[in-house]
């Protein structure tokens, strides 16, 4: 057999394999196999987050090269898988989540370099933008968005403008990170008394940035007030609510102040320090959760996520957090 014949056969074999892969239809998102010995929700979340993307990016996985799909998975199926993953990020150890986010972005870069038509880096970045950083997303998670912007800063698939945007955004994302002490500031109560955030003593502290007359803020107030056991938890020192107005129309705030519950710390930031660089306030309302040492447990978290986490506290049980210090 001539060298030319061997080369022809090899090319035909490659084309045959590619043709077969093109005929593969959409597949379910490949999930990691959960070991049977895992029994607690915390262990489940940690395992799932730590192994979530490995089956999808496995070199041995065969999938359709149809560019209308995302790695052989329909857009809807991929989005649902990402929603499940993003939900687990709240329950898993912070360091494990950050590691998996770094792996996700590195693999997206690698895949795009090997198959530019897949636009995998652009697609993954866009999905992370939508779910992890959009201020209206219930799964917004600034901590887990940091690796996305760091990857954009280094990627060969981002423009100079996108790199400049990432460089400007990263310092704001790194304000008050999960597991680190929240920035202290002074606020003034309706009585005129001034307090620092670190003057507040409780096992858990809800930090609520709000504006008077804001409908979404009022919805959060009503949601918190409706929680069974809230007043009892506040009275027992298991919980405190620090409700701070970060803007400058004090006449409007004083007019609206009677709406706020009396057993909350309700004040305004007379120095305008919170929005002036201490916190990354992208939208109002914004909710944080701090532990008794003022370390950040949740940052700009959705109210539903917060209230679910607080259920043991409201029931008189100690809270548990898988968030690790950085």
The 8 nearest C-alpha neighbors of each residue, nearest first, counted from 0:
[[1, 4, 2, 5, 3, 6, 8, 7],
 [2, 0, 4, 3, 5, 6, 7, 8],
 [1, 3, 5, 4, 6, 0, 7, 8],
 [2, 4, 6, 1, 5, 7, 0, 8],
 [5, 3, 7, 1, 6, 2, 8, 0],
 [4, 6, 2, 8, 7, 3, 9, 1],
 [7, 5, 9, 3, 4, 8, 10, 2],
 [6, 8, 4, 10, 9, 5, 3, 11],
 [9, 7, 11, 5, 6, 10, 12, 4],
 [8, 10, 12, 6, 7, 11, 5, 13],
 [11, 9, 13, 7, 12, 8, 14, 6],
 [10, 12, 14, 8, 9, 13, 15, 7],
 [11, 13, 15, 9, 10, 14, 8, 16],
 [14, 12, 10, 16, 15, 11, 17, 9],
 [15, 13, 11, 17, 12, 16, 18, 10],
 [16, 14, 18, 12, 13, 17, 11, 19],
 [15, 17, 19, 13, 18, 14, 12, 20],
 [18, 16, 14, 20, 19, 15, 21, 13],
 [19, 17, 15, 21, 16, 20, 14, 22],
 [20, 18, 16, 22, 21, 17, 15, 23],
 [21, 19, 17, 63, 23, 22, 18, 62],
 [20, 22, 18, 63, 19, 23, 64, 17],
 [21, 23, 19, 20, 24, 18, 63, 17],
 [24, 22, 63, 20, 21, 62, 19, 25],
 [23, 25, 22, 63, 26, 71, 62, 21],
 [26, 24, 72, 71, 73, 23, 27, 63],
 [25, 27, 72, 71, 24, 28, 62, 73],
 [28, 26, 29, 72, 76, 25, 73, 71],
 [27, 29, 72, 30, 26, 77, 76, 80],
 [30, 28, 55, 54, 27, 31, 26, 52],
 [29, 31, 28, 54, 32, 51, 55, 52],
 [32, 30, 51, 54, 33, 50, 29, 47],
 [31, 33, 34, 30, 47, 50, 35, 54],
 [32, 34, 31, 35, 47, 37, 46, 43],
 [35, 33, 36, 37, 32, 46, 43, 38],
 [34, 36, 37, 33, 38, 32, 43, 39],
 [35, 37, 34, 38, 33, 39, 42, 43],
 [38, 36, 35, 34, 43, 42, 39, 33],
 [37, 39, 36, 40, 42, 43, 35, 41],
 [40, 38, 42, 41, 43, 37, 44, 36],
 [39, 41, 43, 42, 44, 38, 90, 37],
 [40, 42, 44, 39, 43, 45, 91, 90],
 [43, 41, 45, 39, 44, 40, 46, 37],
 [42, 44, 40, 46, 41, 45, 47, 37],
 [45, 43, 91, 47, 41, 42, 87, 46],
 [44, 46, 91, 42, 48, 43, 47, 49],
 [47, 45, 49, 43, 44, 48, 42, 50],
 [46, 48, 44, 50, 51, 49, 45, 43],
 [47, 49, 51, 45, 50, 46, 44, 96],
 [48, 50, 46, 47, 99, 95, 45, 51],
 [51, 49, 47, 48, 53, 52, 46, 31],
 [50, 52, 48, 47, 53, 31, 49, 30],
 [51, 53, 55, 54, 50, 56, 103, 99],
 [52, 54, 56, 55, 50, 57, 51, 31],
 [55, 53, 57, 56, 52, 29, 31, 30],
 [54, 56, 52, 53, 57, 29, 28, 60],
 [55, 57, 53, 54, 58, 52, 106, 60],
 [58, 56, 54, 59, 60, 55, 53, 52],
 [57, 59, 60, 56, 61, 54, 55, 53],
 [58, 60, 57, 61, 56, 54, 62, 55],
 [61, 59, 57, 58, 62, 55, 56, 54],
 [62, 60, 59, 20, 63, 58, 23, 71],
 [63, 61, 71, 20, 23, 60, 64, 70],
 [62, 64, 71, 23, 21, 20, 65, 24],
 [65, 63, 21, 66, 62, 71, 20, 70],
 [64, 66, 63, 67, 68, 21, 71, 70],
 [67, 65, 68, 117, 64, 69, 116, 70],
 [66, 68, 65, 69, 73, 74, 64, 71],
 [69, 67, 73, 66, 71, 72, 65, 70],
 [70, 68, 72, 71, 73, 74, 67, 66],
 [69, 71, 72, 68, 62, 64, 63, 117],
 [70, 72, 63, 62, 68, 69, 25, 26],
 [73, 71, 69, 26, 25, 68, 70, 28],
 [74, 72, 68, 76, 75, 77, 69, 25],
 [73, 75, 77, 76, 78, 69, 68, 72],
 [76, 74, 78, 77, 73, 79, 72, 80],
 [77, 75, 79, 73, 78, 74, 80, 72],
 [76, 78, 80, 74, 75, 79, 73, 72],
 [79, 77, 81, 75, 80, 76, 74, 82],
 [80, 78, 82, 76, 81, 77, 75, 83],
 [79, 81, 77, 83, 78, 82, 76, 84],
 [80, 82, 84, 78, 79, 83, 85, 77],
 [81, 83, 79, 85, 84, 80, 86, 78],
 [84, 82, 80, 86, 81, 85, 79, 87],
 [83, 85, 81, 87, 86, 82, 80, 88],
 [86, 84, 82, 88, 87, 83, 81, 138],
 [85, 87, 83, 88, 84, 89, 82, 138],
 [88, 86, 84, 90, 89, 85, 44, 91],
 [89, 87, 85, 91, 86, 90, 96, 84],
 [90, 88, 87, 86, 91, 85, 93, 92],
 [91, 89, 87, 88, 44, 41, 321, 92],
 [92, 90, 45, 44, 88, 89, 321, 87],
 [91, 93, 321, 322, 95, 94, 323, 45],
 [94, 92, 322, 96, 323, 95, 91, 97],
 [93, 95, 97, 96, 92, 98, 323, 325],
 [96, 94, 98, 92, 93, 97, 49, 99],
 [95, 97, 93, 99, 94, 98, 88, 100],
 [96, 98, 100, 94, 99, 95, 143, 93],
 [97, 99, 95, 101, 96, 100, 94, 102],
 [100, 98, 102, 96, 101, 97, 49, 103],
 [99, 101, 103, 97, 102, 98, 146, 96],
 [100, 102, 98, 104, 99, 103, 146, 105],
 [101, 103, 99, 105, 100, 104, 106, 98],
 [104, 102, 100, 106, 101, 105, 99, 107],
 [103, 105, 107, 101, 106, 102, 108, 100],
 [106, 104, 102, 108, 107, 103, 101, 109],
 [105, 107, 109, 103, 108, 104, 110, 102],
 [108, 106, 120, 104, 110, 119, 105, 109],
 [109, 107, 105, 111, 106, 120, 110, 104],
 [108, 110, 106, 112, 107, 111, 105, 113],
 [111, 109, 113, 107, 112, 108, 114, 106],
 [110, 112, 115, 114, 108, 113, 119, 109],
 [111, 113, 109, 110, 114, 115, 108, 107],
 [114, 112, 110, 111, 115, 109, 108, 117],
 [113, 115, 111, 116, 112, 117, 110, 118],
 [116, 114, 111, 117, 118, 112, 113, 110],
 [115, 117, 114, 118, 66, 111, 119, 113],
 [116, 118, 119, 115, 114, 66, 111, 69],
 [119, 117, 121, 116, 120, 115, 111, 122],
 [118, 120, 122, 117, 107, 111, 121, 123],
 [121, 119, 107, 123, 108, 122, 118, 124],
 [120, 122, 124, 118, 119, 123, 125, 156],
 [121, 123, 119, 125, 124, 120, 118, 126],
 [124, 122, 126, 120, 125, 121, 119, 127],
 [125, 123, 127, 121, 122, 126, 120, 128],
 [124, 126, 128, 122, 127, 123, 121, 129],
 [127, 125, 129, 123, 128, 124, 130, 122],
 [126, 128, 124, 131, 130, 129, 125, 123],
 [129, 127, 125, 132, 126, 131, 130, 124],
 [130, 128, 126, 133, 127, 131, 132, 125],
 [129, 131, 127, 136, 128, 138, 139, 132],
 [130, 132, 139, 140, 127, 128, 138, 144],
 [133, 131, 139, 128, 130, 134, 129, 141],
 [132, 134, 129, 136, 135, 130, 128, 131],
 [135, 133, 136, 132, 139, 282, 281, 137],
 [136, 134, 133, 137, 139, 132, 138, 282],
 [135, 137, 138, 139, 133, 134, 130, 131],
 [138, 136, 301, 139, 135, 300, 130, 304],
 [139, 137, 136, 130, 131, 140, 85, 86],
 [140, 138, 131, 132, 136, 137, 130, 133],
 [139, 141, 131, 142, 143, 138, 144, 132],
 [140, 142, 144, 143, 172, 132, 139, 145],
 [141, 143, 144, 140, 145, 176, 177, 172],
 [144, 142, 141, 145, 140, 97, 146, 100],
 [143, 145, 141, 147, 142, 146, 131, 140],
 [144, 146, 147, 148, 143, 142, 149, 141],
 [147, 145, 149, 148, 101, 144, 150, 100],
 [148, 146, 150, 144, 145, 149, 151, 104],
 [147, 149, 151, 150, 165, 145, 146, 152],
 [148, 150, 146, 152, 147, 151, 145, 153],
 [149, 151, 147, 153, 148, 152, 154, 146],
 [152, 150, 148, 154, 153, 149, 157, 162],
 [151, 153, 162, 149, 150, 165, 154, 148],
 [154, 152, 150, 151, 149, 155, 162, 157],
 [155, 153, 151, 156, 157, 150, 152, 108],
 [154, 156, 157, 153, 158, 108, 151, 112],
 [157, 155, 154, 158, 120, 121, 108, 151],
 [158, 156, 155, 154, 161, 151, 162, 159],
 [159, 157, 161, 160, 162, 156, 155, 163],
 [158, 160, 162, 161, 163, 157, 164, 152],
 [159, 161, 163, 158, 162, 164, 157, 165],
 [160, 162, 164, 158, 163, 159, 157, 165],
 [163, 161, 152, 159, 165, 160, 164, 166],
 [162, 164, 160, 166, 161, 165, 159, 167],
 [165, 163, 161, 167, 162, 166, 168, 160],
 [164, 166, 162, 168, 148, 167, 163, 152],
 [165, 167, 163, 164, 168, 169, 162, 152],
 [168, 166, 164, 165, 169, 163, 170, 171],
 [167, 169, 165, 171, 166, 170, 164, 172],
 [168, 170, 172, 171, 166, 167, 165, 173],
 [171, 169, 173, 172, 168, 167, 174, 166],
 [170, 172, 173, 169, 174, 168, 279, 278],
 [173, 171, 169, 170, 174, 141, 168, 145],
 [172, 174, 170, 171, 176, 169, 175, 145],
 [173, 175, 171, 172, 176, 278, 170, 279],
 [176, 174, 181, 179, 173, 182, 177, 180],
 [175, 177, 179, 174, 173, 178, 142, 295],
 [178, 176, 295, 179, 296, 297, 175, 142],
 [177, 179, 324, 295, 323, 294, 325, 296],
 [178, 180, 294, 176, 177, 295, 324, 175],
 [181, 179, 294, 293, 295, 182, 175, 178],
 [182, 180, 175, 294, 293, 295, 183, 179],
 [181, 183, 277, 180, 175, 184, 278, 174],
 [182, 184, 196, 181, 197, 195, 185, 277],
 [185, 183, 195, 196, 182, 186, 272, 273],
 [184, 186, 195, 194, 196, 268, 193, 187],
 [187, 185, 268, 267, 194, 266, 193, 195],
 [186, 188, 193, 266, 267, 192, 191, 194],
 [187, 189, 266, 191, 190, 192, 265, 193],
 [188, 190, 191, 266, 187, 265, 253, 192],
 [191, 189, 188, 192, 187, 193, 266, 265],
 [192, 190, 188, 189, 187, 193, 266, 186],
 [193, 191, 188, 190, 187, 194, 189, 186],
 [192, 194, 187, 186, 188, 191, 185, 195],
 [195, 193, 186, 185, 187, 198, 196, 192],
 [194, 196, 185, 198, 197, 184, 186, 183],
 [195, 197, 198, 183, 199, 184, 185, 194],
 [196, 198, 195, 199, 183, 293, 200, 184],
 [199, 197, 195, 196, 200, 194, 183, 185],
 [200, 198, 197, 196, 201, 195, 239, 204],
 [199, 201, 198, 291, 202, 236, 197, 239],
 [202, 200, 236, 203, 238, 237, 291, 239],
 [201, 203, 291, 237, 238, 290, 236, 204],
 [204, 202, 290, 238, 201, 291, 289, 237],
 [205, 203, 239, 289, 238, 288, 240, 206],
 [204, 206, 240, 288, 287, 241, 239, 207],
 [207, 205, 241, 287, 286, 288, 240, 204],
 [206, 208, 242, 286, 285, 241, 205, 243],
 [209, 207, 243, 285, 284, 244, 242, 286],
 [210, 208, 284, 244, 216, 283, 207, 243],
 [209, 211, 213, 244, 212, 216, 283, 208],
 [212, 210, 213, 252, 255, 251, 209, 256],
 [211, 213, 214, 210, 255, 217, 216, 251],
 [212, 214, 216, 211, 215, 210, 217, 209],
 [215, 213, 217, 216, 212, 218, 211, 219],
 [214, 216, 218, 217, 213, 219, 284, 283],
 [217, 215, 219, 213, 218, 284, 214, 209],
 [216, 218, 220, 214, 219, 215, 221, 213],
 [217, 219, 215, 221, 216, 220, 222, 214],
 [218, 220, 222, 216, 217, 221, 223, 215],
 [221, 219, 217, 223, 218, 222, 224, 216],
 [220, 222, 224, 218, 219, 223, 225, 217],
 [223, 221, 219, 225, 220, 224, 218, 226],
 [222, 224, 220, 225, 226, 221, 219, 229],
 [225, 223, 221, 226, 222, 220, 229, 260],
 [224, 226, 222, 223, 221, 227, 229, 220],
 [227, 225, 223, 224, 229, 228, 222, 306],
 [226, 228, 229, 225, 313, 230, 224, 314],
 [227, 229, 313, 231, 230, 232, 226, 314],
 [230, 228, 232, 231, 226, 227, 313, 233],
 [231, 229, 233, 232, 228, 234, 262, 227],
 [230, 232, 234, 228, 233, 229, 235, 313],
 [233, 231, 237, 235, 229, 238, 230, 234],
 [234, 232, 238, 230, 236, 231, 235, 239],
 [233, 235, 231, 232, 236, 230, 237, 238],
 [236, 234, 232, 233, 237, 231, 238, 230],
 [237, 235, 201, 233, 238, 234, 232, 202],
 [236, 238, 202, 232, 201, 235, 233, 203],
 [237, 239, 203, 233, 201, 236, 232, 204],
 [240, 238, 204, 233, 201, 205, 203, 241],
 [239, 241, 205, 263, 204, 206, 264, 242],
 [242, 240, 264, 206, 207, 205, 263, 265],
 [241, 243, 207, 265, 264, 208, 206, 240],
 [244, 242, 208, 266, 267, 265, 245, 207],
 [243, 245, 267, 209, 210, 246, 208, 268],
 [244, 246, 268, 271, 267, 243, 273, 274],
 [247, 245, 244, 248, 271, 268, 267, 210],
 [246, 248, 249, 245, 271, 269, 268, 244],
 [249, 247, 250, 251, 246, 252, 253, 244],
 [250, 248, 252, 251, 247, 253, 267, 246],
 [251, 249, 253, 252, 248, 254, 255, 247],
 [250, 252, 254, 249, 253, 248, 255, 211],
 [251, 253, 249, 255, 254, 250, 211, 256],
 [254, 252, 256, 250, 255, 251, 249, 189],
 [253, 255, 251, 252, 256, 250, 257, 211],
 [254, 256, 252, 253, 257, 211, 258, 251],
 [255, 257, 253, 258, 259, 254, 252, 189],
 [258, 256, 259, 255, 254, 260, 253, 261],
 [257, 259, 256, 255, 260, 217, 261, 211],
 [258, 260, 257, 256, 261, 265, 263, 220],
 [261, 259, 262, 263, 258, 257, 224, 265],
 [260, 262, 263, 259, 264, 265, 257, 258],
 [263, 261, 260, 264, 233, 230, 240, 234],
 [264, 262, 240, 261, 260, 265, 241, 239],
 [263, 265, 241, 242, 240, 266, 262, 188],
 [266, 264, 242, 263, 188, 243, 241, 259],
 [267, 265, 188, 187, 243, 186, 189, 244],
 [266, 268, 244, 243, 186, 187, 269, 245],
 [269, 267, 186, 245, 271, 270, 244, 187],
 [268, 270, 271, 267, 186, 187, 247, 185],
 [269, 271, 272, 268, 185, 186, 273, 184],
 [272, 270, 268, 269, 273, 275, 245, 274],
 [271, 273, 275, 270, 274, 277, 276, 268],
 [274, 272, 277, 278, 275, 271, 245, 276],
 [275, 273, 276, 272, 278, 271, 280, 245],
 [274, 276, 272, 273, 271, 277, 278, 270],
 [275, 277, 274, 278, 273, 272, 279, 171],
 [276, 278, 273, 272, 275, 182, 274, 279],
 [279, 277, 273, 276, 280, 274, 174, 175],
 [278, 280, 171, 281, 174, 276, 172, 277],
 [281, 279, 282, 278, 274, 285, 283, 273],
 [282, 280, 279, 134, 283, 285, 274, 278],
 [283, 281, 280, 284, 285, 134, 135, 279],
 [284, 282, 285, 209, 208, 210, 281, 216],
 [283, 285, 209, 216, 208, 282, 215, 286],
 [284, 286, 299, 208, 283, 207, 282, 287],
 [285, 287, 207, 299, 300, 206, 208, 298],
 [288, 286, 298, 206, 299, 297, 205, 300],
 [287, 289, 205, 297, 296, 204, 206, 295],
 [290, 288, 295, 204, 293, 294, 296, 203],
 [289, 291, 203, 293, 292, 294, 202, 204],
 [290, 292, 202, 293, 203, 201, 289, 200],
 [291, 293, 290, 294, 180, 289, 202, 197],
 [294, 292, 289, 290, 291, 180, 181, 295],
 [295, 293, 180, 179, 289, 290, 292, 178],
 [294, 296, 289, 177, 178, 297, 179, 181],
 [295, 297, 289, 288, 177, 178, 294, 322],
 [298, 296, 288, 287, 295, 300, 177, 299],
 [297, 299, 287, 300, 288, 295, 286, 296],
 [300, 298, 286, 285, 287, 297, 301, 140],
 [299, 301, 298, 286, 297, 287, 302, 305],
 [300, 302, 137, 304, 303, 305, 299, 138],
 [303, 301, 305, 304, 306, 300, 219, 286],
 [304, 302, 306, 305, 301, 307, 137, 300],
 [305, 303, 307, 301, 302, 306, 308, 300],
 [306, 304, 302, 308, 303, 307, 309, 301],
 [305, 307, 309, 303, 308, 304, 302, 310],
 [308, 306, 304, 309, 305, 310, 303, 302],
 [307, 309, 305, 306, 310, 304, 311, 318],
 [310, 308, 306, 312, 307, 311, 313, 305],
 [309, 311, 313, 312, 307, 308, 314, 306],
 [312, 310, 316, 314, 313, 309, 318, 315],
 [313, 311, 309, 315, 316, 314, 310, 318],
 [312, 314, 228, 310, 315, 311, 232, 229],
 [315, 313, 311, 312, 316, 310, 228, 232],
 [314, 316, 312, 313, 311, 317, 232, 237],
 [317, 315, 311, 312, 314, 318, 313, 310],
 [316, 318, 312, 311, 319, 315, 237, 314],
 [319, 317, 312, 311, 316, 320, 309, 308],
 [320, 318, 317, 321, 311, 308, 322, 312],
 [319, 321, 322, 318, 296, 90, 323, 92],
 [320, 322, 92, 91, 323, 90, 319, 93],
 [321, 323, 93, 92, 320, 178, 296, 324],
 [324, 322, 93, 178, 92, 321, 325, 94],
 [323, 325, 178, 179, 322, 177, 93, 94],
 [324, 178, 323, 179, 94, 177, 176, 93]]
